[in-house]
Amino acid sequence: MTPPVSSAAGSVDSSPEGIPSDPAVAPDSVSSASQLDGPSPRLAATTPIPELNGATSPAAQPRGKMALVIEGGGLRGAFCAGVLAAWDRLAPRPDAIYATSAGAPSAAFMATGQIDVAIRLWETKTHAHHLVSPTHWFKGRPLMDVDKLVNHFRGRLSLDVEQFGNCPTKVFIAVTNCRTATAEYLRLTPGNALDVLTATMALPLAYGRVVNIHGQPYIDGGVVDCIPLERALERGYDHIVVLLTQPAQYRKRRSAVSEVLLRAQYPNYPELPHAFRARWARYNQHVDQIAQLEAAGRIKVIRPESRLPASRMTRDRRKILETIQMGRDCAKRWLDEHPELLR
């Protein structure tokens, strides 16, 4: 079965202003639809760990350039929304945010100074029938109605997309190119923001549609890059903070059934099955790399200490609210332990 295609018109901007690029690190290729950062490099088991700037004591110098990296995870993204809500009250906004899938809307609303609006959306528009419901199928809508959610970004709880034209915090969203089965990192602009957010949340099976931006077909960024850390590492920020939605010990397991279903859903894109098969191993490799970088003091990580109340497809409002609050509490404790980032 061929998935429906959502037509979108977006635009793509250049790499982050004021952030040095590492000339030794070049993207594999760049799509004509995305003149930003291009596809993600394939992460090998022996991928070298880039050195970050700021080797001297952070307490003795200004904060320097900082990036946040935000994982997806469906309704577990409520945790990241809570983290960002607390962060926005207690610490300066980052210079750049790299986000994927369910982490992307909260990142966008934070960058425009509207994180309270994002929290309101999480509280009122993601539970029960609002986002995930089998009854959607009887109305010709996907199980996870991403289009309805994004329509709220245009309505009373709107995202001020015009701010992306001069927003101090640059937002880069990971999406998966269906033709190449590689990740691309699209910078949010006034013209493309809602289309890119739709694309990165286009979960296989749950949403099952392809989103076209400038003629390029995209789906959920988490298919290829569930934690978009590599691009941030390449850009040479002084501080990188990674927001995760799973505890440190979590690792994915392969699901052969899911791979079969996913392959059947995208018959026109022969490269995607390879990405689906490698997804679980790629995720575990990312998590292992993050643990290594964290232990070496090269990145910092905010993660839940235990399994979150909200799961990937939660419809229970109480669990979503609890997960938001866990994010708030976790961020407050974490920032108390890292005063160097409060400058």
C-alpha positions, 0 to 999 in steps of 0.5 A, a space after each residue: 500500500 502506498 502512503 498518502 502524500 501531504 503536499 507542503 511548501 517550505 524553505 530552508 536556511 543556511 547553517 547557524 549564524 555565529 557557530 563555527 563549522 569544523 572544516 574537517 567534517 563535511 556532510 555526505 551530500 546535500 539535497 536540493 530541497 535542503 541546503 542546510 546541513 544535508 544528510 547525516 553521516 552514518 554512525 560507525 561503531 568506531 566513530 571518533 568523538 569530536 573535541 568540544 571547545 571550552 577546555 578551561 573551567 566553565 566557572 571561570 569564563 562566560 557560558 559560551 555557545 550552547 546547543 540543546 539536542 532533543 530526542 523524540 519518543 511520541 507522547 514521552 516528549 511531554 517530559 522534554 516539554 516540562 524540561 524546556 518550560 523550567 529551563 526557560 524560567 531559570 536559564 538563558 535560551 540556547 544558541 541552537 536547538 537540534 530536535 526530532 519527532 515529538 521533541 520538535 514542537 516544544 523546541 520551536 515554541 521555546 525558541 519563539 518564547 512561547 513554551 507556555 503555549 506548548 505546555 498548554 497544547 500538551 495539557 489539552 490537545 494530546 490526550 484521549 481522542 485529540 491526537 491518538 485514537 482508533 476512531 480516526 480510521 473510521 473518519 479517514 484520518 491516521 491513528 495519530 492525527 498529526 495534521 489536527 495537532 499542527 492545525 492547532 499551531 495555526 489557531 488559538 494556540 498558535 506558533 509565532 512562525 514569523 519569529 524564525 526570521 530573526 530568532 536568536 535561537 536557531 532551530 534545526 529539525 531532523 527529518 528522514 528523506 524517503 528517497 535516500 533514507 538519510 537524515 536532513 536537518 532543516 532550519 525552521 523559517 517563517 515559510 517552512 516551520 509548520 511543514 517541517 514540524 509535520 514532517 518530523 512527526 510523520 511517524 510510520 504506521 501511526 501517521 503513515 503519510 509522506 510530507 513533501 517539502 520542495 518536492 522532497 518526500 519526508 517522514 519522521 526524523 527519528 527513523 534515521 536520527 532519533 537523537 540528532 547529536 552528531 550535527 551539534 558535535 560537528 558545529 563546535 559548541 562550547 556546551 551541548 546538553 542532550 534531553 532524553 526521554 528514556 532512563 540510562 539503562 534503556 536499550 531498544 530491541 529489534 521488532 521483525 513484525 514492525 519491519 515487515 509492516 513498515 516495508 509494506 507501507 512505503 513500497 515506492 521508497 526501496 531505501 527505507 527498509 534498510 533504515 527500518 532494519 537498522 533503527 534499533 541498532 542505530 538507537 542503541 549505538 547513539 545511546 552508548 555514544 552519549 554515555 561515553 561522551 557524558 562520562 568524558 565530560 564532553 556533553 551533559 545529559 538530562 534524562 528521567 531516572 526511571 520509566 516515564 508515566 507516558 508511553 509512546 502512544 499514551 492517551 491518558 491525560 493524567 500520565 501526560 501531566 505527570 510526565 510534564 511535571 517530572 520534566 520540570 522537576 528534573 530540570 530544576 534539580 539538574 540546573 541547580 547542579 550546573 550553575 555554569 549554564 545559568 549565565 
